[in-house]
Amino acid sequence: MNEAFIGLGSNLNTPMEQLQQAITQLEQHAEITKVTLSEFYSSKPVGPQDQPDYVNAVAIITTSLAPIPLLDALQAIENSQHRVRERHWGPRTLDLDLLKYNNDKIDMDRLTVPHPFMLERGFVIKPMADLVPEMLLHNGCTVTEQLSSLDTSDLISL
């Protein structure tokens, strides 16, 4: 079995409901046996600021899926919730990012793991700290140490 960290985000069409639906789909997936969820946080958008705030969380899943089939499953969930990719870092009904897969390093056209921006995003590291504060990240810092280096003043626990 594999352990994967999934970043969840939404800022359209009742974001909290979007995330709850995604979590339900993860829990019901035949090849995902466990889902552990962080708290939910409101955060300012990355990129264009002419969009609503996001609701974010992180889930740790246990899965028999290999990385690309897991990515396919995540994108299928996004598509089932009418994810539209109109502009880079634009608003979305649902965003599911594969942040970490075991301790693997993956560099493919479709997938880079660990996620290339996760260390600089408070809305990823803060929820991870809820779950695994002492886990060592790929930069050699614990999640708590990484969190202390980030500005998370825009995060509001929901």
HELIX and SHEET records of a PDB file:
HELIX    1   1 PRO A   15  GLN A   28  1                                  14    
HELIX    2   2 PRO A   67  SER A   80  1                                  14    
HELIX    3   3 MET A  118  GLU A  120  5                                   3    
HELIX    4   4 GLY A  122  LEU A  131  1                                  10    
HELIX    5   5 VAL A  143  SER A  148  1                                   6    
SHEET    1   A 4 ILE A  32  LEU A  37  0                                        
SHEET    2   A 4 TYR A  54  THR A  63 -1                                        
SHEET    3   A 4 ASN A   2  SER A  10 -1                                        
SHEET    4   A 4 ASP A  95  TYR A 101 -1                                        
SHEET    1   B 4 ILE A  32  LEU A  37  0                                        
SHEET    2   B 4 TYR A  54  THR A  63 -1                                        
SHEET    3   B 4 TYR A  41  SER A  43 -1                                        
SHEET    4   B 4 ILE A 156  SER A 157 -1                                        
SHEET    1   C 2 ILE A 106  ASP A 107  0                                        
SHEET    2   C 2 THR A 112  VAL A 113 -1                                        
END                                                                             
